[in-house]
Amino acid sequence: MVEIYVKLIMNGRRTFEQVPENLQTAVKNQLDLLGLETTVGG
C-alpha cells in the first residue's frame, strides 16, 4: 500500500494528508528517499 500512495502523491491524485494515519510514516520515509516532500501533489 505504501508504494501505491507514493505513486498517487507523485501523480497529484492524493495529498499526504489523505494517506491513512497508520501509513503516513512509511509513506513519508519513501518520499524522503525519493527526494520529495510530503506536499507533493498538494
C-alpha positions in Angstrom: 0.0 0.0 0.0 2.9 2.4 0.7 4.1 2.2 -2.9 0.5 2.9 -4.2 0.2 6.0 -2.0 3.6 7.3 -3.0 2.7 6.9 -6.7 -0.7 8.6 -6.1 1.0 11.5 -4.4 3.7 11.8 -7.1 0.9 11.9 -9.8 -1.0 14.5 -7.9 -4.0 12.3 -7.3 -3.7 12.3 -3.5 -2.1 14.6 -0.9 0.0 13.4 2.0 -2.9 14.4 4.3 -5.1 11.9 2.6 -2.8 9.0 3.4 -4.2 6.9 6.3 -2.5 7.7 9.6 -1.1 4.2 10.0 0.8 4.5 6.7 2.0 8.1 6.9 5.4 7.4 8.5 6.3 4.8 5.8 5.0 7.0 3.0 6.9 9.9 4.3 10.1 7.8 4.5 9.7 6.7 1.0 9.1 10.2 -0.3 12.2 11.3 1.6 14.2 8.6 -0.1 13.0 9.9 -3.5 13.9 13.4 -2.6 10.3 14.5 -2.5 8.4 16.5 0.2 5.1 15.5 1.8 3.5 18.4 0.0 4.0 16.9 -3.5 0.7 17.0 -5.4 -1.0 19.2 -2.9 
